[in-house]
Amino acid sequence: MLRFLRSDLLQYWSIIRFKARWRKRNKHNNTLPSVVFNIDSVIVGKYTYGGLCVKNYGDTSAKLIIGNYCSIAQTCEFILAGEHPYNTVSTFPLEKYGFRSTESETSSKGNIVVEDDVWIAERVTVLSGVTIGQGAIIGAGAIVTKNVPPYAIFVGNKVIKYRFSEETISRLCRLDYDRISPEDLRKA
C-alpha cells in the first residue's frame, strides 16, 4: 500500500513540476498539460487554450505543432507515435522486452499539425501524421486518422460539411494568424 502511495505522490509532483516548466515556456498561450511529455516535441502558437495530453510510444522525433487561436478541450489526446508493425511476424515490440529481433519497434507516421483557429471538442484522439486544416472543427469523440481540410467539420471519422463556401474558404486561408491581434479580431 505504501509503495502505491509513494508512486502516486511521485507522479503528482512530477506533473506539478512539468506544468510549471510548461507555463514558463508558454506565456503566449493558455494551454495546460495533463501528462508529462517531451517538452521539446510540442510547439503551441499564441492565444491557443486548452488541455494537452500528448502521448508518445516509441519514435521520439515526431512533433505536435499547434497554431494560433486554437480551442482544445481538456480530454483530447495527441498520439505522436505508437504504430505497431503489421507486416512482420509479430506486432509485439520484441526488442523492447529483451527478445532479439530485427523487426522494428513502434513508430510514427509523422508530425501532428493543427493549423490556426481550430476547435477540437471533448474526447478527440488525433493520431500521428495528421494535419488539421485552418478553421476546422473536430466533433466530440472523433478519431482523426487522416488529414482534415481547412474549415471542414469533422465528426466521427469523416468530414460532414464545410463551414463556408469554397470561395470564402480560399480567402480565409490567406489570413496570417501570426499577424492578427486580439484587437483585430474584436474589430472584425
KENU-373573 format. One record per residue: residue number from 0; residue in one letter; x, y, z of N, C-alpha, C in turn. Coordinates in nm, 3 decimals. Example, Ala and Ser with C-alpha at 12.3 -4.5 7.8 and 13.67 -1.06 7.14 Angstrom:
KENU-373573
+-----+-----+---------+---------+---------+---------+---------+---------+---------+---------+---------+
:   n : res :     npx :     npy :     npz :    capx :    capy :    capz :     cpx :     cpy :     cpz :
+-----+-----+---------+---------+---------+---------+---------+---------+---------+---------+---------+
:   0 :   A :   1.319 :  -0.569 :   0.780 :   1.230 :  -0.450 :   0.780 :   1.320 :  -0.330 :   0.780 :
:   1 :   S :   1.285 :  -0.225 :   0.708 :   1.367 :  -0.106 :   0.714 :   1.290 :   0.003 :   0.787 :
+-----+-----+---------+---------+---------+---------+---------+---------+---------+---------+---------+
***
This chain:
KENU-373573
+-----+-----+---------+---------+---------+---------+---------+---------+---------+---------+---------+
:   n : res :     npx :     npy :     npz :    capx :    capy :    capz :     cpx :     cpy :     cpz :
+-----+-----+---------+---------+---------+---------+---------+---------+---------+---------+---------+
:   0 :   M :   0.082 :  -0.120 :   0.000 :   0.000 :   0.000 :   0.000 :   0.086 :   0.125 :   0.000 :
:   1 :   L :   0.189 :   0.126 :   0.085 :   0.277 :   0.242 :   0.094 :   0.351 :   0.264 :  -0.037 :
:   2 :   R :   0.389 :   0.154 :  -0.105 :   0.458 :   0.165 :  -0.233 :   0.370 :   0.234 :  -0.337 :
:   3 :   F :   0.240 :   0.199 :  -0.341 :   0.149 :   0.262 :  -0.435 :   0.129 :   0.409 :  -0.403 :
:   4 :   L :   0.119 :   0.443 :  -0.276 :   0.103 :   0.582 :  -0.235 :   0.225 :   0.663 :  -0.276 :
:   5 :   R :   0.342 :   0.608 :  -0.255 :   0.466 :   0.677 :  -0.293 :   0.469 :   0.700 :  -0.444 :
:   6 :   S :   0.431 :   0.600 :  -0.521 :   0.428 :   0.611 :  -0.667 :   0.331 :   0.721 :  -0.710 :
:   7 :   D :   0.214 :   0.726 :  -0.649 :   0.115 :   0.830 :  -0.681 :   0.169 :   0.968 :  -0.647 :
:   8 :   L :   0.235 :   0.981 :  -0.533 :   0.292 :   1.110 :  -0.494 :   0.402 :   1.153 :  -0.590 :
:   9 :   L :   0.486 :   1.060 :  -0.632 :   0.592 :   1.094 :  -0.727 :   0.532 :   1.141 :  -0.861 :
:  10 :   Q :   0.429 :   1.073 :  -0.907 :   0.362 :   1.114 :  -1.031 :   0.299 :   1.253 :  -1.015 :
:  11 :   Y :   0.236 :   1.275 :  -0.903 :   0.172 :   1.404 :  -0.875 :   0.275 :   1.517 :  -0.880 :
:  12 :   W :   0.387 :   1.501 :  -0.810 :   0.490 :   1.605 :  -0.807 :   0.556 :   1.621 :  -0.943 :
:  13 :   S :   0.568 :   1.513 :  -1.016 :   0.627 :   1.519 :  -1.149 :   0.543 :   1.606 :  -1.241 :
:  14 :   I :   0.412 :   1.587 :  -1.239 :   0.324 :   1.668 :  -1.325 :   0.319 :   1.813 :  -1.277 :
:  15 :   I :   0.324 :   1.837 :  -1.148 :   0.326 :   1.974 :  -1.095 :   0.450 :   2.047 :  -1.145 :
:  16 :   R :   0.566 :   1.983 :  -1.134 :   0.691 :   2.045 :  -1.182 :   0.686 :   2.067 :  -1.333 :
:  17 :   F :   0.633 :   1.969 :  -1.406 :   0.624 :   1.981 :  -1.551 :   0.533 :   2.097 :  -1.591 :
:  18 :   K :   0.420 :   2.111 :  -1.525 :   0.328 :   2.222 :  -1.556 :   0.395 :   2.356 :  -1.534 :
:  19 :   A :   0.476 :   2.368 :  -1.430 :   0.548 :   2.493 :  -1.403 :   0.647 :   2.522 :  -1.516 :
:  20 :   R :   0.721 :   2.421 :  -1.560 :   0.814 :   2.439 :  -1.673 :   0.738 :   2.477 :  -1.799 :
:  21 :   W :   0.625 :   2.412 :  -1.821 :   0.543 :   2.440 :  -1.941 :   0.495 :   2.585 :  -1.941 :
:  22 :   R :   0.441 :   2.631 :  -1.828 :   0.389 :   2.768 :  -1.820 :   0.501 :   2.871 :  -1.844 :
:  23 :   K :   0.618 :   2.842 :  -1.792 :   0.732 :   2.933 :  -1.810 :   0.766 :   2.948 :  -1.958 :
:  24 :   R :   0.757 :   2.841 :  -2.033 :   0.788 :   2.841 :  -2.177 :   0.673 :   2.888 :  -2.263 :
:  25 :   N :   0.552 :   2.886 :  -2.212 :   0.432 :   2.910 :  -2.294 :   0.346 :   3.023 :  -2.241 :
:  26 :   K :   0.408 :   3.135 :  -2.210 :   0.333 :   3.252 :  -2.162 :   0.245 :   3.313 :  -2.271 :
:  27 :   H :   0.273 :   3.282 :  -2.395 :   0.199 :   3.338 :  -2.509 :   0.070 :   3.259 :  -2.538 :
:  28 :   N :   0.046 :   3.150 :  -2.468 :  -0.078 :   3.075 :  -2.487 :  -0.132 :   3.033 :  -2.351 :
:  29 :   N :  -0.248 :   2.970 :  -2.353 :  -0.314 :   2.933 :  -2.228 :  -0.342 :   2.782 :  -2.226 :
:  30 :   T :  -0.241 :   2.704 :  -2.259 :  -0.255 :   2.559 :  -2.258 :  -0.200 :   2.503 :  -2.128 :
:  31 :   L :  -0.250 :   2.385 :  -2.094 :  -0.206 :   2.320 :  -1.971 :  -0.195 :   2.170 :  -1.994 :
:  32 :   P :  -0.076 :   2.113 :  -1.973 :  -0.061 :   1.969 :  -1.993 :  -0.128 :   1.889 :  -1.883 :
:  33 :   S :  -0.178 :   1.772 :  -1.919 :  -0.238 :   1.681 :  -1.820 :  -0.148 :   1.562 :  -1.792 :
:  34 :   V :  -0.043 :   1.546 :  -1.874 :   0.057 :   1.441 :  -1.856 :   0.195 :   1.500 :  -1.883 :
:  35 :   V :   0.297 :   1.430 :  -1.839 :   0.434 :   1.471 :  -1.868 :   0.472 :   1.415 :  -2.005 :
:  36 :   F :   0.528 :   1.500 :  -2.089 :   0.575 :   1.459 :  -2.222 :   0.704 :   1.532 :  -2.254 :
:  37 :   N :   0.769 :   1.497 :  -2.364 :   0.890 :   1.565 :  -2.407 :   0.853 :   1.708 :  -2.444 :
:  38 :   I :   0.892 :   1.803 :  -2.362 :   0.853 :   1.943 :  -2.379 :   0.902 :   1.999 :  -2.512 :
:  39 :   D :   1.012 :   1.946 :  -2.564 :   1.067 :   1.994 :  -2.690 :   0.992 :   1.940 :  -2.812 :
:  40 :   S :   0.902 :   1.846 :  -2.791 :   0.828 :   1.787 :  -2.904 :   0.695 :   1.857 :  -2.930 :
:  41 :   V :   0.664 :   1.962 :  -2.852 :   0.535 :   2.030 :  -2.866 :   0.557 :   2.181 :  -2.881 :
:  42 :   I :   0.498 :   2.237 :  -2.986 :   0.505 :   2.381 :  -3.012 :   0.361 :   2.430 :  -3.022 :
:  43 :   V :   0.328 :   2.535 :  -2.945 :   0.192 :   2.588 :  -2.945 :   0.196 :   2.738 :  -2.975 :
:  44 :   G :   0.107 :   2.782 :  -3.064 :   0.100 :   2.922 :  -3.104 :   0.034 :   3.009 :  -2.999 :
:  45 :   K :   0.028 :   3.138 :  -3.031 :  -0.024 :   3.236 :  -2.936 :  -0.176 :   3.230 :  -2.924 :
:  46 :   Y :  -0.220 :   3.258 :  -2.803 :  -0.361 :   3.265 :  -2.763 :  -0.436 :   3.132 :  -2.767 :
:  47 :   T :  -0.373 :   3.025 :  -2.808 :  -0.436 :   2.893 :  -2.805 :  -0.459 :   2.855 :  -2.659 :
:  48 :   Y :  -0.572 :   2.788 :  -2.633 :  -0.600 :   2.746 :  -2.495 :  -0.651 :   2.603 :  -2.494 :
:  49 :   G :  -0.640 :   2.541 :  -2.377 :  -0.697 :   2.408 :  -2.358 :  -0.598 :   2.309 :  -2.302 :
:  50 :   G :  -0.640 :   2.184 :  -2.302 :  -0.562 :   2.077 :  -2.243 :  -0.470 :   2.010 :  -2.343 :
:  51 :   L :  -0.358 :   1.961 :  -2.291 :  -0.263 :   1.889 :  -2.376 :  -0.230 :   1.754 :  -2.313 :
:  52 :   C :  -0.280 :   1.651 :  -2.375 :  -0.245 :   1.514 :  -2.336 :  -0.171 :   1.456 :  -2.455 :
:  53 :   V :  -0.038 :   1.461 :  -2.447 :   0.047 :   1.418 :  -2.557 :   0.112 :   1.285 :  -2.519 :
:  54 :   K :   0.094 :   1.185 :  -2.604 :   0.149 :   1.052 :  -2.576 :   0.243 :   1.012 :  -2.688 :
:  55 :   N :   0.352 :   0.947 :  -2.649 :   0.450 :   0.902 :  -2.746 :   0.501 :   0.765 :  -2.702 :
:  56 :   Y :   0.473 :   0.666 :  -2.782 :   0.512 :   0.529 :  -2.751 :   0.617 :   0.481 :  -2.850 :
:  57 :   G :   0.731 :   0.546 :  -2.853 :   0.835 :   0.500 :  -2.946 :   0.915 :   0.612 :  -3.007 :
:  58 :   D :   0.895 :   0.635 :  -3.135 :   0.971 :   0.732 :  -3.213 :   0.964 :   0.870 :  -3.148 :
:  59 :   T :   1.077 :   0.919 :  -3.101 :   1.078 :   1.047 :  -3.030 :   1.102 :   1.166 :  -3.121 :
:  60 :   S :   1.112 :   1.144 :  -3.252 :   1.137 :   1.256 :  -3.343 :   1.009 :   1.329 :  -3.384 :
:  61 :   A :   0.894 :   1.267 :  -3.365 :   0.767 :   1.328 :  -3.405 :   0.734 :   1.447 :  -3.315 :
:  62 :   K :   0.666 :   1.547 :  -3.375 :   0.630 :   1.668 :  -3.303 :   0.479 :   1.695 :  -3.314 :
:  63 :   L :   0.430 :   1.771 :  -3.217 :   0.294 :   1.824 :  -3.221 :   0.310 :   1.974 :  -3.239 :
:  64 :   I :   0.255 :   2.027 :  -3.346 :   0.265 :   2.169 :  -3.377 :   0.123 :   2.224 :  -3.384 :
:  65 :   I :   0.090 :   2.314 :  -3.293 :  -0.045 :   2.371 :  -3.285 :  -0.035 :   2.520 :  -3.315 :
:  66 :   G :  -0.123 :   2.568 :  -3.399 :  -0.121 :   2.708 :  -3.442 :  -0.178 :   2.804 :  -3.339 :
:  67 :   N :  -0.210 :   2.922 :  -3.387 :  -0.262 :   3.031 :  -3.306 :  -0.414 :   3.025 :  -3.295 :
:  68 :   Y :  -0.468 :   3.076 :  -3.186 :  -0.612 :   3.092 :  -3.165 :  -0.689 :   2.960 :  -3.175 :
:  69 :   C :  -0.630 :   2.851 :  -3.129 :  -0.699 :   2.722 :  -3.129 :  -0.768 :   2.698 :  -2.995 :
:  70 :   S :  -0.875 :   2.622 :  -2.998 :  -0.950 :   2.585 :  -2.878 :  -0.946 :   2.433 :  -2.866 :
:  71 :   I :  -0.887 :   2.384 :  -2.757 :  -0.867 :   2.240 :  -2.740 :  -0.930 :   2.196 :  -2.608 :
:  72 :   A :  -1.024 :   2.104 :  -2.616 :  -1.089 :   2.054 :  -2.495 :  -0.989 :   1.978 :  -2.408 :
:  73 :   Q :  -1.018 :   1.969 :  -2.280 :  -0.929 :   1.908 :  -2.182 :  -0.906 :   1.759 :  -2.204 :
:  74 :   T :  -0.999 :   1.689 :  -2.266 :  -0.989 :   1.544 :  -2.277 :  -0.937 :   1.493 :  -2.411 :
:  75 :   C :  -0.877 :   1.581 :  -2.490 :  -0.819 :   1.540 :  -2.619 :  -0.688 :   1.467 :  -2.596 :
:  76 :   E :  -0.656 :   1.376 :  -2.687 :  -0.528 :   1.306 :  -2.684 :  -0.461 :   1.318 :  -2.819 :
:  77 :   F :  -0.332 :   1.351 :  -2.815 :  -0.250 :   1.357 :  -2.935 :  -0.148 :   1.244 :  -2.924 :
:  78 :   I :  -0.152 :   1.148 :  -3.016 :  -0.062 :   1.032 :  -3.008 :   0.044 :   1.047 :  -3.117 :
:  79 :   L :   0.165 :   1.086 :  -3.073 :   0.273 :   1.115 :  -3.167 :   0.336 :   0.990 :  -3.225 :
:  80 :   A :   0.341 :   0.883 :  -3.150 :   0.399 :   0.758 :  -3.200 :   0.337 :   0.642 :  -3.123 :
:  81 :   G :   0.335 :   0.528 :  -3.187 :   0.278 :   0.408 :  -3.125 :   0.227 :   0.311 :  -3.228 :
:  82 :   E :   0.260 :   0.337 :  -3.355 :   0.218 :   0.248 :  -3.463 :   0.297 :   0.118 :  -3.452 :
:  83 :   H :   0.230 :   0.007 :  -3.431 :   0.296 :  -0.123 :  -3.427 :   0.314 :  -0.174 :  -3.570 :
:  84 :   P :   0.422 :  -0.245 :  -3.596 :   0.440 :  -0.300 :  -3.730 :   0.336 :  -0.409 :  -3.755 :
:  85 :   Y :   0.274 :  -0.406 :  -3.870 :   0.172 :  -0.508 :  -3.901 :   0.217 :  -0.601 :  -4.013 :
:  86 :   N :   0.333 :  -0.571 :  -4.073 :   0.380 :  -0.653 :  -4.184 :   0.499 :  -0.740 :  -4.143 :
:  87 :   T :   0.508 :  -0.770 :  -4.013 :   0.615 :  -0.855 :  -3.961 :   0.553 :  -0.976 :  -3.892 :
:  88 :   V :   0.638 :  -1.065 :  -3.845 :   0.590 :  -1.187 :  -3.781 :   0.500 :  -1.156 :  -3.662 :
:  89 :   S :   0.537 :  -1.055 :  -3.585 :   0.459 :  -1.020 :  -3.466 :   0.440 :  -0.870 :  -3.456 :
:  90 :   T :   0.327 :  -0.827 :  -3.404 :   0.306 :  -0.684 :  -3.379 :   0.363 :  -0.644 :  -3.243 :
:  91 :   F :   0.405 :  -0.742 :  -3.165 :   0.460 :  -0.718 :  -3.033 :   0.599 :  -0.655 :  -3.044 :
:  92 :   P :   0.632 :  -0.553 :  -2.962 :   0.763 :  -0.489 :  -2.966 :   0.871 :  -0.578 :  -2.902 :
:  93 :   L :   0.915 :  -0.677 :  -2.974 :   1.006 :  -0.780 :  -2.922 :   1.133 :  -0.722 :  -2.861 :
:  94 :   E :   1.197 :  -0.631 :  -2.930 :   1.325 :  -0.574 :  -2.886 :   1.309 :  -0.503 :  -2.751 :
:  95 :   K :   1.200 :  -0.435 :  -2.734 :   1.175 :  -0.359 :  -2.610 :   1.176 :  -0.449 :  -2.487 :
:  96 :   Y :   1.136 :  -0.573 :  -2.503 :   1.126 :  -0.664 :  -2.389 :   1.238 :  -0.768 :  -2.386 :
:  97 :   G :   1.349 :  -0.735 :  -2.452 :   1.469 :  -0.817 :  -2.441 :   1.479 :  -0.932 :  -2.539 :
:  98 :   F :   1.384 :  -0.947 :  -2.629 :   1.393 :  -1.051 :  -2.730 :   1.477 :  -0.998 :  -2.846 :
:  99 :   R :   1.563 :  -1.082 :  -2.899 :   1.642 :  -1.040 :  -3.015 :   1.547 :  -1.035 :  -3.135 :
: 100 :   S :   1.554 :  -0.924 :  -3.206 :   1.464 :  -0.910 :  -3.321 :   1.524 :  -0.811 :  -3.420 :
: 101 :   T :   1.499 :  -0.834 :  -3.545 :   1.538 :  -0.737 :  -3.647 :   1.416 :  -0.654 :  -3.689 :
: 102 :   E :   1.305 :  -0.684 :  -3.628 :   1.182 :  -0.614 :  -3.663 :   1.173 :  -0.481 :  -3.590 :
: 103 :   S :   1.106 :  -0.387 :  -3.653 :   1.103 :  -0.251 :  -3.600 :   1.014 :  -0.238 :  -3.477 :
: 104 :   E :   1.048 :  -0.139 :  -3.397 :   0.968 :  -0.105 :  -3.280 :   0.846 :  -0.024 :  -3.326 :
: 105 :   T :   0.769 :   0.026 :  -3.232 :   0.659 :   0.114 :  -3.267 :   0.715 :   0.238 :  -3.334 :
: 106 :   S :   0.637 :   0.299 :  -3.420 :   0.686 :   0.413 :  -3.497 :   0.578 :   0.521 :  -3.507 :
: 107 :   S :   0.612 :   0.624 :  -3.581 :   0.522 :   0.737 :  -3.602 :   0.500 :   0.754 :  -3.752 :
: 108 :   K :   0.385 :   0.806 :  -3.788 :   0.358 :   0.839 :  -3.928 :   0.398 :   0.983 :  -3.959 :
: 109 :   G :   0.454 :   1.053 :  -3.859 :   0.498 :   1.191 :  -3.880 :   0.438 :   1.285 :  -3.778 :
: 110 :   N :   0.466 :   1.412 :  -3.796 :   0.418 :   1.516 :  -3.705 :   0.266 :   1.527 :  -3.709 :
: 111 :   I :   0.212 :   1.576 :  -3.600 :   0.072 :   1.619 :  -3.597 :   0.076 :   1.771 :  -3.609 :
: 112 :   V :   0.003 :   1.824 :  -3.706 :  -0.003 :   1.969 :  -3.726 :  -0.148 :   2.013 :  -3.713 :
: 113 :   V :  -0.171 :   2.106 :  -3.621 :  -0.303 :   2.166 :  -3.603 :  -0.285 :   2.312 :  -3.644 :
: 114 :   E :  -0.345 :   2.349 :  -3.755 :  -0.327 :   2.485 :  -3.805 :  -0.407 :   2.585 :  -3.721 :
: 115 :   D :  -0.402 :   2.712 :  -3.757 :  -0.465 :   2.820 :  -3.682 :  -0.617 :   2.807 :  -3.675 :
: 116 :   D :  -0.674 :   2.859 :  -3.566 :  -0.819 :   2.874 :  -3.549 :  -0.896 :   2.742 :  -3.556 :
: 117 :   V :  -0.840 :   2.636 :  -3.501 :  -0.906 :   2.505 :  -3.500 :  -0.973 :   2.484 :  -3.365 :
: 118 :   W :  -1.091 :   2.425 :  -3.368 :  -1.163 :   2.389 :  -3.245 :  -1.168 :   2.237 :  -3.237 :
: 119 :   I :  -1.114 :   2.181 :  -3.130 :  -1.116 :   2.037 :  -3.108 :  -1.199 :   2.011 :  -2.983 :
: 120 :   A :  -1.309 :   1.938 :  -2.998 :  -1.403 :   1.914 :  -2.889 :  -1.356 :   1.801 :  -2.798 :
: 121 :   E :  -1.437 :   1.766 :  -2.701 :  -1.405 :   1.666 :  -2.598 :  -1.381 :   1.526 :  -2.656 :
: 122 :   R :  -1.290 :   1.451 :  -2.590 :  -1.263 :   1.310 :  -2.616 :  -1.219 :   1.280 :  -2.759 :
: 123 :   V :  -1.148 :   1.375 :  -2.821 :  -1.096 :   1.354 :  -2.955 :  -0.957 :   1.292 :  -2.945 :
: 124 :   T :  -0.928 :   1.197 :  -3.033 :  -0.795 :   1.137 :  -3.042 :  -0.740 :   1.171 :  -3.180 :
: 125 :   V :  -0.619 :   1.229 :  -3.183 :  -0.553 :   1.264 :  -3.308 :  -0.427 :   1.179 :  -3.319 :
: 126 :   L :  -0.416 :   1.102 :  -3.428 :  -0.303 :   1.012 :  -3.447 :  -0.192 :   1.078 :  -3.527 :
: 127 :   S :  -0.074 :   1.019 :  -3.521 :   0.044 :   1.075 :  -3.588 :   0.024 :   1.089 :  -3.738 :
: 128 :   G :   0.095 :   1.187 :  -3.794 :   0.094 :   1.208 :  -3.938 :  -0.025 :   1.285 :  -3.991 :
: 129 :   V :  -0.104 :   1.344 :  -3.902 :  -0.227 :   1.412 :  -3.941 :  -0.208 :   1.564 :  -3.940 :
: 130 :   T :  -0.266 :   1.631 :  -4.040 :  -0.274 :   1.777 :  -4.041 :  -0.421 :   1.815 :  -4.035 :
: 131 :   I :  -0.455 :   1.901 :  -3.939 :  -0.591 :   1.954 :  -3.928 :  -0.586 :   2.096 :  -3.980 :
: 132 :   G :  -0.658 :   2.122 :  -4.088 :  -0.651 :   2.250 :  -4.158 :  -0.710 :   2.365 :  -4.080 :
: 133 :   Q :  -0.666 :   2.484 :  -4.116 :  -0.711 :   2.609 :  -4.055 :  -0.864 :   2.615 :  -4.046 :
: 134 :   G :  -0.914 :   2.659 :  -3.932 :  -1.056 :   2.682 :  -3.915 :  -1.143 :   2.557 :  -3.903 :
: 135 :   A :  -1.082 :   2.441 :  -3.901 :  -1.160 :   2.316 :  -3.892 :  -1.220 :   2.299 :  -3.754 :
: 136 :   I :  -1.327 :   2.223 :  -3.749 :  -1.391 :   2.186 :  -3.622 :  -1.390 :   2.034 :  -3.615 :
: 137 :   I :  -1.340 :   1.981 :  -3.503 :  -1.338 :   1.837 :  -3.483 :  -1.440 :   1.805 :  -3.373 :
: 138 :   G :  -1.543 :   1.730 :  -3.409 :  -1.653 :   1.700 :  -3.318 :  -1.614 :   1.603 :  -3.207 :
: 139 :   A :  -1.689 :   1.610 :  -3.099 :  -1.662 :   1.527 :  -2.980 :  -1.654 :   1.380 :  -3.016 :
: 140 :   G :  -1.553 :   1.313 :  -2.958 :  -1.537 :   1.170 :  -2.974 :  -1.474 :   1.126 :  -3.105 :
: 141 :   A :  -1.435 :   1.220 :  -3.190 :  -1.377 :   1.183 :  -3.320 :  -1.240 :   1.117 :  -3.301 :
: 142 :   I :  -1.207 :   1.030 :  -3.395 :  -1.074 :   0.972 :  -3.403 :  -1.018 :   1.016 :  -3.538 :
: 143 :   V :  -0.918 :   1.105 :  -3.532 :  -0.865 :   1.166 :  -3.653 :  -0.744 :   1.086 :  -3.700 :
: 144 :   T :  -0.764 :   1.012 :  -3.809 :  -0.658 :   0.926 :  -3.864 :  -0.610 :   0.976 :  -3.999 :
: 145 :   K :  -0.674 :   1.078 :  -4.053 :  -0.637 :   1.133 :  -4.184 :  -0.649 :   1.284 :  -4.180 :
: 146 :   N :  -0.589 :   1.351 :  -4.277 :  -0.591 :   1.496 :  -4.281 :  -0.733 :   1.550 :  -4.290 :
: 147 :   V :  -0.754 :   1.665 :  -4.225 :  -0.883 :   1.733 :  -4.227 :  -0.863 :   1.865 :  -4.302 :
: 148 :   P :  -0.941 :   1.889 :  -4.408 :  -0.923 :   2.012 :  -4.487 :  -0.960 :   2.138 :  -4.406 :
: 149 :   P :  -0.910 :   2.253 :  -4.450 :  -0.946 :   2.379 :  -4.384 :  -1.097 :   2.401 :  -4.381 :
: 150 :   Y :  -1.145 :   2.451 :  -4.269 :  -1.284 :   2.490 :  -4.246 :  -1.383 :   2.375 :  -4.263 :
: 151 :   A :  -1.335 :   2.252 :  -4.250 :  -1.423 :   2.135 :  -4.254 :  -1.477 :   2.108 :  -4.114 :
: 152 :   I :  -1.594 :   2.048 :  -4.107 :  -1.649 :   1.999 :  -3.981 :  -1.637 :   1.847 :  -3.988 :
: 153 :   F :  -1.552 :   1.793 :  -3.899 :  -1.515 :   1.652 :  -3.899 :  -1.581 :   1.588 :  -3.778 :
: 154 :   V :  -1.668 :   1.489 :  -3.801 :  -1.740 :   1.422 :  -3.693 :  -1.724 :   1.272 :  -3.712 :
: 155 :   G :  -1.696 :   1.201 :  -3.603 :  -1.674 :   1.056 :  -3.612 :  -1.540 :   1.031 :  -3.676 :
: 156 :   N :  -1.543 :   0.996 :  -3.805 :  -1.418 :   0.976 :  -3.878 :  -1.427 :   1.031 :  -4.020 :
: 157 :   K :  -1.513 :   1.133 :  -4.040 :  -1.527 :   1.189 :  -4.175 :  -1.572 :   1.335 :  -4.171 :
: 158 :   V :  -1.550 :   1.403 :  -4.281 :  -1.598 :   1.541 :  -4.298 :  -1.746 :   1.533 :  -4.328 :
: 159 :   I :  -1.827 :   1.605 :  -4.249 :  -1.972 :   1.603 :  -4.276 :  -2.017 :   1.725 :  -4.355 :
: 160 :   K :  -1.942 :   1.835 :  -4.344 :  -1.971 :   1.954 :  -4.425 :  -1.861 :   2.056 :  -4.404 :
: 161 :   Y :  -1.872 :   2.167 :  -4.475 :  -1.775 :   2.276 :  -4.463 :  -1.845 :   2.397 :  -4.403 :
: 162 :   R :  -1.769 :   2.477 :  -4.332 :  -1.825 :   2.593 :  -4.264 :  -1.866 :   2.703 :  -4.361 :
: 163 :   F :  -1.795 :   2.715 :  -4.472 :  -1.818 :   2.824 :  -4.568 :  -1.808 :   2.771 :  -4.710 :
: 164 :   S :  -1.840 :   2.858 :  -4.806 :  -1.826 :   2.823 :  -4.948 :  -1.678 :   2.812 :  -4.983 :
: 165 :   E :  -1.649 :   2.747 :  -5.098 :  -1.510 :   2.731 :  -5.143 :  -1.442 :   2.867 :  -5.159 :
: 166 :   E :  -1.513 :   2.964 :  -5.213 :  -1.456 :   3.097 :  -5.235 :  -1.419 :   3.163 :  -5.102 :
: 167 :   T :  -1.507 :   3.155 :  -5.004 :  -1.480 :   3.214 :  -4.872 :  -1.364 :   3.142 :  -4.804 :
: 168 :   I :  -1.361 :   3.010 :  -4.814 :  -1.251 :   2.933 :  -4.754 :  -1.119 :   2.974 :  -4.817 :
: 169 :   S :  -1.117 :   2.990 :  -4.947 :  -0.995 :   3.031 :  -5.016 :  -0.946 :   3.167 :  -4.964 :
: 170 :   R :  -1.037 :   3.259 :  -4.943 :  -0.999 :   3.391 :  -4.891 :  -0.954 :   3.382 :  -4.746 :
: 171 :   L :  -1.023 :   3.303 :  -4.665 :  -0.986 :   3.289 :  -4.523 :  -0.850 :   3.223 :  -4.506 :
: 172 :   C :  -0.817 :   3.131 :  -4.595 :  -0.687 :   3.061 :  -4.585 :  -0.569 :   3.154 :  -4.611 :
: 173 :   R :  -0.595 :   3.271 :  -4.665 :  -0.487 :   3.369 :  -4.687 :  -0.459 :   3.452 :  -4.562 :
: 174 :   L :  -0.543 :   3.439 :  -4.459 :  -0.518 :   3.512 :  -4.334 :  -0.390 :   3.463 :  -4.269 :
: 175 :   D :  -0.312 :   3.555 :  -4.214 :  -0.191 :   3.520 :  -4.141 :  -0.217 :   3.544 :  -3.992 :
: 176 :   Y :  -0.248 :   3.437 :  -3.921 :  -0.284 :   3.449 :  -3.780 :  -0.166 :   3.493 :  -3.693 :
: 177 :   D :  -0.044 :   3.483 :  -3.744 :   0.072 :   3.533 :  -3.670 :   0.066 :   3.685 :  -3.659 :
: 178 :   R :  -0.003 :   3.748 :  -3.752 :  -0.008 :   3.895 :  -3.756 :  -0.138 :   3.952 :  -3.698 :
: 179 :   I :  -0.231 :   3.864 :  -3.661 :  -0.360 :   3.911 :  -3.611 :  -0.355 :   3.923 :  -3.459 :
: 180 :   S :  -0.397 :   4.037 :  -3.410 :  -0.401 :   4.059 :  -3.265 :  -0.544 :   4.039 :  -3.215 :
: 181 :   P :  -0.561 :   4.022 :  -3.085 :  -0.697 :   4.013 :  -3.032 :  -0.780 :   4.138 :  -3.066 :
: 182 :   E :  -0.715 :   4.253 :  -3.070 :  -0.786 :   4.377 :  -3.105 :  -0.839 :   4.370 :  -3.249 :
: 183 :   D :  -0.758 :   4.317 :  -3.340 :  -0.801 :   4.300 :  -3.480 :  -0.927 :   4.212 :  -3.485 :
: 184 :   L :  -0.928 :   4.105 :  -3.408 :  -1.043 :   4.015 :  -3.407 :  -1.167 :   4.083 :  -3.350 :
: 185 :   R :  -1.148 :   4.162 :  -3.246 :  -1.262 :   4.233 :  -3.186 :  -1.323 :   4.331 :  -3.287 :
: 186 :   K :  -1.237 :   4.399 :  -3.363 :  -1.285 :   4.495 :  -3.463 :  -1.359 :   4.425 :  -3.577 :
: 187 :   A :  -1.312 :   4.307 :  -3.613 :  -1.372 :   4.233 :  -3.725 :  -1.510 :   4.182 :  -3.685 :
+-----+-----+---------+---------+---------+---------+---------+---------+---------+---------+---------+
***
